[in-house]
Amino acid sequence: MNEDTGPDRRSLAIGYVPGVQPDKWLTRWRERNPEVPISARRSGDPRSALARVAGDVGFDVIFLREPDAAPRSSPPGLLRVPLYTETMAVLAEKDHELAAFDTVAVADLEGEQWLDPVDAIAATPDEVSAAVDLVAAGVGLLVLPLPYARSLSRRDVVVRPIDGVPATRMGVAWSPRREGDELIDEFVGIVRGRTAATTRGGGEPPRQKLNAKQKTAAKAARARAGQSRGEQPRGRQQAPRGKGRSTRGR
């Protein structure tokens, strides 16, 4: 086998949509797998550059945005793990009274001028940027995922969390043709919080769930074991000597 194409020469390429900050996961990867290079690049639609086979040019793993109400089953053509629901935000020009609040509800903004909605999932970064330019000019308000809005770093725009609007969800995905790829499994495990001390499928086996009858039997067994050790049943402890005795006849 040519040493340039051997398993030890593989690397991981990560694609992510605007608003994702993969630095902490990349750092953990480099700490645990220093021999496997990893890189990351932002993309408006990382799915279009998804590598189907190990070694192909493209992203091995991608972070994608989807509606929070979308099915938790994987979209067609992907293996996907949902990660977290994103907080939504409203954007306004910097002198807007919105700046006086820490957070708002959509009902608080009744009567405000709104821009045509921008689909943060399907819109390109240029389309989103153009809409934010209109916000900065005072044309109207706009809703975006909070991480996306913050990634724009605009001093001429105020950003505040907003309740009462449809949210988005972040997920991590890869090609179904890469199912079982050890490097992808390792990276996804890091994203999901797997520590260096655990392995995929490792650790203690899950506890078996007990039905009501089994729970009662287990409780009785613990009580018998406690009595054999001289323990008092809970709720029926003896009073300390010298206290609680009757004083009749004294």
C-alpha positions as CSV (number, residue, x, y, z in Angstrom):
1,M,0.0,0.0,0.0
2,N,1.3,3.4,-0.9
3,E,2.1,5.3,2.3
4,D,0.4,8.4,1.0
5,T,-2.9,6.6,0.7
6,G,-2.7,4.4,3.9
7,P,-5.2,4.9,6.8
8,D,-2.6,6.8,8.8
9,R,-2.5,9.4,6.0
10,R,-6.3,10.2,6.1
11,S,-7.7,13.5,7.2
12,L,-11.0,15.0,8.0
13,A,-12.6,18.0,6.3
14,I,-15.5,19.7,8.1
15,G,-18.0,22.0,6.5
16,Y,-20.3,24.3,8.5
17,V,-23.0,26.8,7.9
18,P,-22.8,30.5,9.1
19,G,-23.3,30.7,12.8
20,V,-21.6,27.5,13.8
21,Q,-18.3,27.8,15.8
22,P,-16.6,24.4,15.5
23,D,-13.3,25.5,17.2
24,K,-13.9,23.5,20.4
25,W,-14.6,20.3,18.6
26,L,-11.5,20.8,16.3
27,T,-9.4,21.4,19.4
28,R,-10.6,18.2,21.1
29,W,-10.0,16.3,17.9
30,R,-6.4,17.5,17.7
31,E,-5.8,16.6,21.3
32,R,-7.1,13.1,20.9
33,N,-6.0,12.4,17.3
34,P,-2.9,14.5,16.6
35,E,-1.8,12.2,13.8
36,V,-5.0,12.8,11.8
37,P,-5.2,16.3,10.3
38,I,-8.5,18.1,10.5
39,S,-9.7,21.3,8.7
40,A,-12.9,23.3,8.6
41,R,-14.5,25.7,6.2
42,R,-17.7,27.7,6.3
43,S,-20.1,27.2,3.4
44,G,-23.6,28.4,2.5
45,D,-24.6,24.9,1.5
46,P,-22.1,22.3,2.7
47,R,-24.3,19.5,1.5
48,S,-23.4,20.2,-2.1
49,A,-19.7,19.5,-1.3
50,L,-20.3,16.3,0.8
51,A,-17.7,13.6,0.1
52,R,-19.3,10.2,-0.6
53,V,-16.2,8.1,-0.4
54,A,-13.2,8.4,2.0
55,G,-10.4,10.3,0.3
56,D,-12.7,12.2,-2.1
57,V,-12.3,16.0,-2.3
58,G,-15.1,17.5,-0.2
59,F,-16.4,17.6,3.3
60,D,-16.4,14.4,5.3
61,V,-18.8,15.8,8.0
62,I,-21.1,18.9,7.8
63,F,-23.0,21.0,10.2
64,L,-26.3,22.0,8.8
65,R,-29.3,24.1,9.8
66,E,-32.9,22.8,9.6
67,P,-36.3,23.8,10.9
68,D,-36.8,22.8,14.6
69,A,-40.1,21.2,13.6
70,A,-38.4,19.0,11.0
71,P,-38.6,15.2,11.6
72,R,-35.8,13.9,13.7
73,S,-35.3,11.1,11.2
74,S,-32.4,11.8,8.8
75,P,-33.2,13.8,5.6
76,P,-33.0,11.8,2.3
77,G,-29.4,11.1,1.3
78,L,-27.9,11.8,4.7
79,L,-27.0,10.3,8.0
80,R,-27.8,13.0,10.5
81,V,-27.7,13.5,14.3
82,P,-29.8,16.5,15.6
83,L,-27.8,18.6,18.1
84,Y,-29.6,21.6,19.5
85,T,-32.3,24.1,18.9
86,E,-31.1,27.6,18.1
87,T,-32.3,30.7,19.9
88,M,-33.9,33.1,17.4
89,A,-33.1,36.8,17.2
90,V,-34.6,40.0,15.9
91,L,-32.3,42.6,14.2
92,A,-32.9,46.3,14.1
93,E,-30.9,49.4,13.2
94,K,-28.7,50.5,16.0
95,D,-30.8,53.5,17.3
96,H,-34.0,51.4,17.5
97,E,-35.7,51.3,20.9
98,L,-35.2,47.5,20.8
99,A,-31.7,48.2,22.2
100,A,-33.2,49.0,25.6
101,F,-34.3,45.4,26.1
102,D,-32.5,42.2,26.8
103,T,-35.0,40.0,25.1
104,V,-38.4,40.5,23.5
105,A,-41.5,38.6,22.4
106,V,-42.9,38.9,18.9
107,A,-46.1,40.4,20.4
108,D,-44.0,43.3,21.8
109,L,-43.2,44.3,18.3
110,E,-46.7,44.7,16.9
111,G,-47.0,47.6,14.5
112,E,-43.3,47.5,13.6
113,Q,-42.1,47.5,10.0
114,W,-40.7,44.1,9.0
115,L,-38.6,43.1,6.0
116,D,-39.7,40.2,3.9
117,P,-38.6,37.0,5.7
118,V,-35.2,35.6,4.8
119,D,-34.9,31.8,5.0
120,A,-31.7,31.3,6.9
121,I,-31.6,27.7,5.8
122,A,-32.0,28.2,2.1
123,A,-30.7,31.7,1.6
124,T,-27.0,32.3,0.6
125,P,-24.8,34.3,2.9
126,D,-24.9,37.1,0.3
127,E,-28.7,37.2,0.4
128,V,-28.7,37.3,4.2
129,S,-26.0,40.1,4.2
130,A,-28.1,42.1,1.7
131,A,-31.1,41.8,4.0
132,V,-29.1,43.0,7.0
133,D,-27.9,46.0,5.0
134,L,-31.6,47.0,4.8
135,V,-32.0,46.5,8.5
136,A,-29.0,48.8,9.2
137,A,-30.6,51.4,6.9
138,G,-33.7,51.4,9.0
139,V,-36.0,49.8,6.4
140,G,-37.4,47.2,8.8
141,L,-36.8,44.4,11.3
142,L,-35.5,40.9,10.4
143,V,-35.5,37.5,12.2
144,L,-32.5,35.2,12.1
145,P,-31.0,32.5,14.2
146,L,-29.1,34.2,17.0
147,P,-25.7,32.5,16.3
148,Y,-26.1,33.5,12.6
149,A,-26.9,37.1,13.5
150,R,-23.9,37.4,15.9
151,S,-21.5,35.9,13.3
152,L,-22.2,39.0,11.1
153,S,-20.5,41.3,13.6
154,R,-22.4,44.5,12.6
155,R,-22.0,47.6,14.8
156,D,-24.8,49.3,13.0
157,V,-27.3,46.7,13.9
158,V,-28.8,45.7,17.3
159,V,-29.5,42.0,17.9
160,R,-31.9,40.7,20.6
161,P,-33.3,37.2,21.4
162,I,-36.9,36.9,20.5
163,D,-39.6,34.5,21.6
164,G,-42.7,33.4,19.6
165,V,-41.2,32.8,16.2
166,P,-40.4,29.4,14.5
167,A,-36.9,28.2,15.6
168,T,-34.1,26.4,13.7
169,R,-32.1,23.4,14.7
170,M,-28.5,22.5,14.2
171,G,-27.4,19.0,13.2
172,V,-24.3,17.1,12.2
173,A,-24.5,15.0,9.0
174,W,-22.5,12.8,6.7
175,S,-23.0,10.5,3.6
176,P,-24.8,7.2,4.2
177,R,-22.0,5.6,2.1
178,R,-19.6,6.5,4.9
179,E,-21.6,4.6,7.5
180,G,-19.2,2.9,9.9
181,D,-16.3,5.2,9.0
182,E,-14.2,5.2,12.2
183,L,-12.9,8.7,11.8
184,I,-16.4,10.1,11.2
185,D,-17.8,8.1,14.1
186,E,-15.0,9.5,16.3
187,F,-15.7,13.1,15.3
188,V,-19.4,12.8,15.7
189,G,-18.8,11.3,19.2
190,I,-16.7,14.3,20.1
191,V,-19.5,16.6,19.0
192,R,-22.0,14.7,21.0
193,G,-19.9,15.0,24.1
194,R,-18.2,11.6,24.2
195,T,-15.1,11.9,26.4
196,A,-11.6,10.4,25.7
197,A,-12.3,7.8,28.5
198,T,-15.3,6.3,26.7
199,T,-15.5,4.5,23.4
200,R,-18.3,4.0,20.9
201,G,-20.7,1.5,22.4
202,G,-18.4,1.1,25.4
203,G,-18.9,1.9,29.1
204,E,-21.4,0.2,31.4
205,P,-24.4,-1.5,29.8
206,P,-27.7,0.3,30.2
207,R,-29.7,-0.6,33.2
208,Q,-32.6,-2.8,32.6
209,K,-35.9,-1.1,33.2
210,L,-38.1,-2.8,35.8
211,N,-41.8,-3.2,35.8
212,A,-44.0,-2.4,38.9
213,K,-43.9,-6.0,40.2
214,Q,-40.1,-6.1,39.9
215,K,-39.7,-2.8,41.6
216,T,-41.8,-4.0,44.5
217,A,-39.8,-7.2,44.8
218,A,-36.5,-5.3,44.7
219,K,-37.6,-2.9,47.4
220,A,-38.6,-5.8,49.6
221,A,-35.3,-7.4,49.1
222,R,-33.4,-4.2,50.1
223,A,-35.6,-4.0,53.2
224,R,-34.8,-7.5,54.2
225,A,-31.1,-6.9,53.6
226,G,-31.2,-3.8,55.8
227,Q,-32.9,-5.6,58.7
228,S,-30.3,-8.4,58.6
229,R,-27.7,-5.7,59.2
230,G,-29.7,-4.3,62.1
231,E,-30.9,-1.2,60.3
232,Q,-34.2,0.3,61.3
233,P,-36.9,0.7,58.6
234,R,-37.3,4.3,57.3
235,G,-39.9,6.2,59.2
236,R,-39.9,3.9,62.2
237,Q,-36.6,4.9,64.0
238,Q,-36.4,4.4,67.7
239,A,-36.4,7.5,69.9
240,P,-33.1,8.1,71.7
241,R,-33.0,6.8,75.3
242,G,-34.2,9.2,77.9
243,K,-36.5,11.0,75.5
244,G,-40.1,10.4,74.6
245,R,-40.7,8.1,77.6
246,S,-44.1,8.3,79.4
247,T,-44.1,10.3,82.7
248,R,-47.2,8.7,84.1
249,G,-47.0,7.7,87.8
250,R,-44.1,10.1,88.5
